[in-house]
Amino acid sequence: MTGTEYYHEIKKHAGRDFPFNIYPCTIPLDFRQVPVHWHEEMELITVKKGRGTVTADLIPYEVKAGETVVVFPGQLHGIGQLGGEAMEYENIIFQPTMLMASADEACTSQFLLPLVMEGGQAPVHITQESPGYREFMRCIEVMDHMCGERPYG
């Protein structure tokens, strides 16, 4: 193996009928940490309660409730505990091609597609001070709702 191949996560996170998945997790209750890994999907790591750390492309981010770190396909990333604090968060994982199919939907056209097209490779830490924060978090709420219902396609 060379370089990052060792860290490649090959689990499939979404199927054809429902193109994304959300995993609610708590550190340290579910796991002590999520080891550094990468996959071919895009991932939004959204903190619901508490504080922790997200490392993306070797950059550590201290994150707290209401913040998101956007991880692009192929980026090394991991999640950990900050001191002795607990952190509830969710991983929203999807194939970037899903964005093209829903480009006319406001959440996709205003937030997700520009992230992919403009940022594309650098991790993005979204905080309350970020432009469009409230609208972006509303998109997260919509995705939570959709994942609960799991409508076709």
N, C-alpha and C positions, 0 to 999 in steps of 0.2 A: 504494500500500500504506500501511496505517496501522499504527503501533506494532509489535506483535509478529508480525504476519503474515509478515514477512520471515524470521523464525526458525522458522516452522512446518515440521516434518519430516513429510512425507506418506508415507514408506515404510511398508508394511504389515509388521508384525513377526510376525504369527501368522495361521494359517488356521483354518477351521472345524473341521477334523479334529484339530488340535493347537493349543489356544488360547493358548499362550505360547511364547516363544523365549528362548534364552540365547546371548549372544555373549561368548565368552572373548576378552579383549584384553590387550595390554601396551603401556604408554606408557614409553619412546618407540619401541619396536620396530615396533608396528603403525601408530601415528600419533604425532605430536608432542603432539597434544591433540585433544579432541572439542570443536568449537566450540559456543557457546551455541545451544540450540535448544529446541523444545518439541514434544510430540506428544500425541495423545489417549489413549495408553496409560499405565498405571502402570509405574514402573520401580524396580527394586531394584539399586543399584550396590554390589556386594560385593567388597571387596578381599581377594585371596587371598595376595599377597606384596608386600612393599615398602610404600612410602608415596606419597601424591599429594594432589591437591586435587579436591574436587567442589564446584562452585558451584551452589546451587539457590536460586531467587528472590533472586538477588544476594547471598546469604550464602555466603562461602567456608568450607568445612569441610576441615581437615587430616584425612586419613583414613589408616589403616594396616591391615595384615593383620588380618583377623578383624572388620572393621567394615563397616557397611552404611549407605548413605544412601537413604532412601525418597523417591522423587520422584512426586508426584501428577500426574494428567492436567492438562495446560495449564501446568505450571510450567516456566519457563525454567531450563535447567541445562546444565552443561558439565563436562568432566573435564580435568585437566591434571597436568603433572609438578611435583613439589616439588623445587626445586633441581635437582641432577643425578641424582636417584634414579629408579629404574625402579619401575613398579607393575603387577602383574598383577591383573586384576579381571575381573568378569563383569557384564554387563548382563542382568538378568532382566526381560523386558518382556511385559506382558499387558494385556488389556482388563479393567477392574474388574468387568464383568458376569460374568466367569469365576468370581468369588468366590461369586456367588449360587448357581451351579450346584453348587458343592462346599462349601457352608456347613456340612455335617455332618462334613467332614474336619477333624481336630484342628488342623492347621497353619492352615487357613483360619479356623476359628471362634475360635481362641485368639489369633492374631496379625494376620493380614492384614485380616479384616473389622473388628476394632476400630481398626486404623490408619486405615482408610477412613472409618469411621463417626465416630470421636472426633477424630482429627487432621484428616483430610480435606483440608487445604489447606497446612498448614505443613510444610516439609521435616522429616524425622525422621532424626537421626543416631543409629544404634544402635551402642553400644560395649559393652565387657565389663562396664561398670558399669550398663548398662540393665537394668531388671527383665525377667526372662524371656529373657535373652540366650542362654543355652545352648539352650533350647527353640527359640528363633527360628532359631539357626544350624543346628539339626537340620532345620528346615523347608527351609532353603537346600540342605542335602545331599539331601533328598528330591527337591526340584525339579531339582537337577543330575542325579540318577539318572533321573528321568522324562524329562528332555530327551534323555538318552543313548538311552533305549529308544523314546521317542515312541509310547506306546500311543494307540489311537484315543480321541479326545474326552476 
